[in-house]
């Protein structure tokens, strides 16, 4: 089973830049192409970010039901990433992956809009400083 590597880091870079700029729809669109093209379990990393970005669109629009549903799905993708052992130091060191997982997992199962505030303020490490 392969882990997230330098090639994947380059692929995800633009989507992360868009996420950090709160251009969540554009992030979703950019990463969706890569998610569809990725044949292996690494696609769950792209998919998790896509679902968090989509949840942030719903949060911003005040749609708690949409945000909740996507966060539940994102939690499942994080579980898959752990199950398939695809996470790597490269992912953690460049994307603050553990921090994102923790924030997503702390959103209650029956959330209110304020429960998403910290997640909405989350930013990945700036891609310009990635190694």
N, C-alpha and C positions, 0 to 999 in steps of 0.2 A: 504494500500500500504506500503510495507516495504522500509526501507532506508538501505543504505550501512552500514554494521556493521562489527564487529571484524572478523567474519568468512570470509567475502568478502575481508577484508584487508589481511588476511593470504593467501587467494587464489591468490591475485594480486601481492603479494610480489616478487616472482621470476621474473615475467614479468617486473616489475618496475626496479629491479636490472639490468636486461638485457638492458632495455631502457637507463638507466643511463650510461651504459658501451658502448653505441652506437651500441649495437648488436640488431639492429632493427628487422631483420628477425627472430632471435631467440625469441625476445619479442613477435612478431606477432604469432609465432608458439605456444609458451607457453600459451598465453592468448586466442588464438583461441579455444583451447580445453575447457577452462572454459566458454567462451562465448557460445559455442554450447550446453554445459551441463546446463547452467543457464536458467530455464524456465521463470523467471519473468523479470520485467523491469530493474533490476540491470544489466542485460546483456548489456545494453546501455553504461555503464561505461567501461566495458571491450572492447566493440566494438569501442568506441571513442579512447581509447589508441591504439588499434590495427590499426585504420586508421591513427592516427598521426604517429605511427611507420612506417607504410607502406609509408606514404607521405615522411618521412625522408629518406627512401631508395631511392625513386625517386629523391628527392632533391640532395642527395649525388651523384647519377648517372647522374645528369644534365637533368633529364626528367621533365620539367616544366609542361607538360600536365598531366602526372601521378600524380605529387605532388598536382597540383591544384584540380584535381578531388577528391582526397582523403581528402583534407582539406575541400572541400565543404561538403562531406559526414560526416566528423568529426563534423563540425558545426551543422549539423542536429542532430547528436547523443547528443551533448551538449544540444541542445534545448529540446530533448526528456527527458533527465535527469532532466531538470528543470520542464518540463510539468508533469512528473510522480512524482515529489517531492521525488526523491530517494537519493539526495545528503544529506550529513550529516556533522556534525562537524568533525567526525572521518576522513572522506574523505578529507576535507579541511586541517585539522591539520597535517595529515600524508603525503599527496600527493601534496600539493600546487595546489589544483584543480582549484581554481579561477584564479591563475596566468596562468595555462595552457590554460584555456578557453579564457582568455583575449588575450593571444598570438595568439592562433588559429584564433580568431575572428578579429584580426587586420591584418591578411593576406588579401590583397585586393582581390576582386572578379576576377580581371584579373591580377594576379601577375607576376612578373619577379622572376628569381632565387634569387636575393638579398633580396627579400621580405621574404624569408624563413630563413634567417641567424639567427635571434634571436630565432626563434623556434627551429632551429637545435642545438643551444647552451643551450636550456632549459634542466634542470635536475629536476626530482622529488626529494623530500626530501629523503635522504638516508634511506633505509628500516632498517638499523641497529639501527637507533635512533627512530623508530616508537614506539608509546606507545599503 
